[in-house]
Amino acid sequence: RLYLLKAARAQISASRGFCVKLLGAVDMSKKFLLPEQGQFYKANLHCHSTLSDGRLTLEQLKQAYRGQGYAIVAYTDHNRYAWHPELCDEGFLALAAYEIDINAPMEPGDYNHCRTYHLNFYDTDPQAQPAEKQANILAEQRYDCEYINAFIARMNRLGFLCCYNHPYWSLQTLDDYKNLRGLFAMEIYNHGCEIDGLYGYNPQVYDEMLRTGQRLGCLMTDDNHNFFPFGDPLCDSFGGFTMVKAAALTYPAVIAALKHGDYYASMGPELHGLWLEDGKLHVRCSPVEKIFVVTDGRDCYKHIARAGESLTEASFELTGKEAYIRVDCRDEKGLHACSRAYYAEELR
């Protein structure tokens, strides 16, 4: 009896070990690029209120965006850093932020032809060093990349994430942005700029920066000023957003997700899943007509739906030689959803 009992215990132990190994193998074969855990929160990370040149108050913006399913708004008023914790509740998070502009020399009154850097700064911890932050938020009007990088580095040290905004609207070229450093992301789409002049979508700029060795994510934003009422074709709200996948709707959790790159950017389509398994990249999304995987080279992997049909998933063989990939899904309306770039070490 003792022998049989010991044998049974050994068999159970071996079975458990086999199961652990098997589960471990399964876990190792599936690597999530967009995290499996957490919840997606819809965010507008570029917004102007009556504190600068917007037409709506802080509270009016909160109510309008909550009504459209948004849970996060970064109030990025021009050259005015502020946090509005009174707006925060269990269903809404206001991020402390602001936008600066640094203009090139121009002819008096000719801003129409003025090149400019616009940068958003998001505070990762608004309760830390508030006085020092307020004393350092303004930049000199020095249209010089070395100075601007030093300013970004200073704000990074104070706990800010920096986003490079709307390069086409800013009349900038590769020479202006290729040497920027200290960015966590750039706007790949700005809805206000699309309304202004059909120059809101900037995928080429994003790839140019990535191909010069920059490591940064991409956001889609509204940059809303609300000069026109909701529902008007010229209204600049609700056209570009970022879906942040965070453990909870709290300031630390959302900032952690932004830092880690746990988000995607969209004009409408949804990315439901993005993972690696068995040497393939797998994409799940809302119905779209095209799913593209853009790489650092000329090769672009793609699935395109037949006329009258749509796609909700696709898988792609990777060669292992990609320096980076990013996913771009486009629906029948021409609206895009974009992942950030994922780099070679993340694809192993």
N, C-alpha and C positions, 0 to 999 in steps of 0.2 A: 504493500500500500504506500509506504513512504517513497519507494522508487517511482511508482506511478504518479504520485503527487509532484515530485521533483520534475519529472518529465513533462507533465502538463504545464507547470510553471515556466519551464524553459521554452516550451512551444509558444506560450502566450507572449513571453518576452521577445522571442524572435519575430513573432508576427507584428508586435508593436514596432520593433525596429524597422522591419520592412515597410510598414505603413508610413513611418516618419520619413524614411528615405524616399519613398514614392511621392509623398506630399511635397517634400523638399524639391524633388526633381520637377514636379509640376509648377511649383512657385517660381523656380529658377527659369523655366522656359517661357514664362509670360512676364514681360516687363512693361509696366504702365508708364506712358509718357504724360498723358493727362491722368492724374491720380484717380484710382478707383474709389477711394474713400473720400468723404466730405460732401459738400453740397455746392452747387453752382449759385452764385449771386450776381445779378445783373448790375453793372456799374457804368456810370458816366464819369469819366476821369478828367473832363475838361468842361467847366461850366462857369458862366459869369452872371453875377447878380447886380442888384442896385448898389452894392458896395464899390463897383467900378463902372463898367459901361453896359451892364445888362439892364433889362427892363423889368425883371421880376424880383421880388424880395426873396430872401432865403427860404422863408416858410412857403411861399407860393411855388418855388421850385421843388421843394420837398414834396408837397402835395401832388404836383403835376407828375413828377417822376415816379412816385409811389403808385400813382394811378395807372402807370404804364408797366408796372412789374419790376421797377428798379428797387434795389435794396441799398445801393451805395452811390453817393455823389461826392466827388471832390470839388469843393468850391475854390476855383482857381482864379480869383479876381486879380486884375492887373496890379502888380507891384504892391499888393496888400496881403500879407500873410495873416491868416486867421484860422482859428479852430472854432467850431460852433457846436459844442457838446450838448447844448440845449435842444438841438434838433434830433439827437440820437435817441432811439427807443429800440424795443425788441425786434422791430421790423425794418429799421433804417439806420444807416451808419453814415455820418458826415466825416469825410477825411480832411484834415488840416493841410492846406496847400495854397499855392499862389503861382502866378505866371509873371515872368520878367521878359522884357524885350531889350535887345541891344542892337541899335541901328547903325548902318554904315553912313558916312557923311553924305548929305544930299543937298540939292538945291532947295532953298527956302520954299516951302509950300508944295513940294513935289514928292510927297510920301508915296504916290502911286508908283514911282520907280525906285523906291528905296529898298535895298536889300536889308534883311533883318534876321536876327536870331530870336526865336521865341522858345522859351524853356519853361516847362512846368516842374515844380518842386513839391514832392509829397513828403510830409513829415511822418517818420516812422514811429515817433513817440512824442506827441505834442506836450506832454507833461514834463519833459526833460529840457532843461536849459531855456526856458521861454524868453527870458530877458536877452540872453546872448543871441538867440535866433532873431529876435526883432531888431537887434542892433546890426545884423549882418545881411539882411535880406536884399538890400538894394545893390545893384551892380552899376559900375560906371559905364558910360556910353563909349566903350572902347571896342570897336569892331575888329577884334584881334583874337585869333583862336587860342593863342598861348594865354592871354589874359582870361578868356572865357573858361578854359580848362582849369585854370587856377581858381576861378570863382566856383566852378562846379565842385572841385576837390574840397574847397572850404565848406560848402554846403553839405557834401557827403559826410565830412567829419562831424558836422552838427546833427547828422541823422536823417538827411533828406535823400530820397530817390529822385533822380533827374530824368525827365523825358524831353526829347527833342521834337518840336512841333512843326507841322505843316510846311515842309520844305518848298513845295511848288509855290504856294501862296507867298512864301517869304522871298521868292525870286532867287533862290540859292541853287548852286551847282555843286558838283562833286568836290571842287576845290574848297568850298565853304564848310562842308560837313565831314569830309573823309578823315580829318585829324581831330575831331571831337573825341574826348575821352571822359570817362566817369558816368556814362549814361547807363541807366538800367533798361530803357526802352525808347522807342520812337513811335510817333503816330504813323501807322501805315494807311489810315483813313481818318479824315477830319470832315464831318458832315457839313459844318458851316462853310468850309472852303469849297465843298462840292456844290453847295447852293450858290456861293459867290461866283464861281467861274469854271465849274467842272474840273477842278484840279484838287480834289480831295483825296483820291486814291493814289498812294505812292509806293507800289511794290518794287519798282526799279530802284528807288532810293534805298529801300531796305536791303535789297540784294547787293547793291554797290557797297553799302557799309559792311555787310557781312563778308563780302569777298575781299575787302581790305583788312580783314582780321578782327573787326569789331565783334564783341559778344554782347548782344542786346536783344530784348524782346520787342514785340510790336503790339500797339494798342489801336483800337478804333474808338473815336470819341465824337461828341457833338460839337464842342466849342460853341455852345449856344449863347446867344445874346437876347433872343426873343423880341426882336424888333417887330416881328409879324406874329399874329395870334396863332394859337394851336389850330391845326386844320388848314391853314393857309399853305399853298404850295411853296411859299418862301420861308416857312417856319423852319428854324434850324435845330429843333429838338427831335429826339427819338429816331435818329438815323444811323448813328454809330455807337456801339457799346462794347464793353469788355465783360466776358463771363469769367468771374473769379471763383475757383473751386477751393473753398476753405473749410476748415473743421467746424467753424461756427461764425456767426455774424458778430464778431468782436473785433476791436481795433487790432490787437496783436495777431489774431488768426488771419485776418485779411492782409495785413502787411507781410506776414510770413509767406502767404501764398503768392503775393506779388514778387517778393524777393526770390522765391524759388522758381518762379515762372509757371505757376499752376493756374493758367488762364488761357483763354483764346479770345480772339477779336472778331467782331461780326457786324454786318449790316442787316442781318436777318436770319440766315441759316444757322443751325445748331450743330455743334460737334458733340456727340454723345460719348465717344470713346476713341482713344488713340493708344495703341499698344504694340509691342513687339512680341512675336511668338513664332517659333520654328523658323527663324531667319527671315520672317516677313513683317512688314509694317501693316497693321490692320487699322482701318478707319470706319467708324460708324457715325452717321449724321442724319439730320432731317432730310427729306427728299430734295435732291439737287440734280442738275443735269451733268455736272462735271466734277470730278475729284482729281486734283493734280498734286503731285509731290515735286516741288521745286528743289533743285540741288545747287551746289556750288558751281557745277559745270553746265554744259549745254544740255545734257540729258535731263529730261523731265518725264517722270512716270505718270501715267494717266489712265483713267477709266472715264468714258463718255457714254451717256445713255443714248439709246436710239430715239428717234423722233417720237414724241408723245409718251415716252417712258421716263422714269427717274431712277436714281440710285440712292440707296440708304447705307450701303457698305461697300468696301473694296479692300483688297489686299495687294501688296506690292513686294516683289523680291528686291532686296537691297544687295548691292555688290560688296559692301564693306569698305569701299573706297570713298564714300561720300564724306566730305569735310563737314557738311551740314545738310539737313533736309528741313523743309517746312511744308505744311499741307495747306492747300487753297481749294476750297469748295465753292462752286458757283451755282446758283439756282436759276430757274427759268426767267426770273426777273432781272438777271444780271447782278444780283447781290452776292457778296462774298462772305465767307467765314474763313479766317486764317489762324493757323497755329503760329506760335513763335518758332524760331529756329531751334532745332535740336542738333547738337554737335556730335562728332564722331564718338567721343567717349560715352555719351548718353545712349548711343545706338548699339553698344556691345552687349 
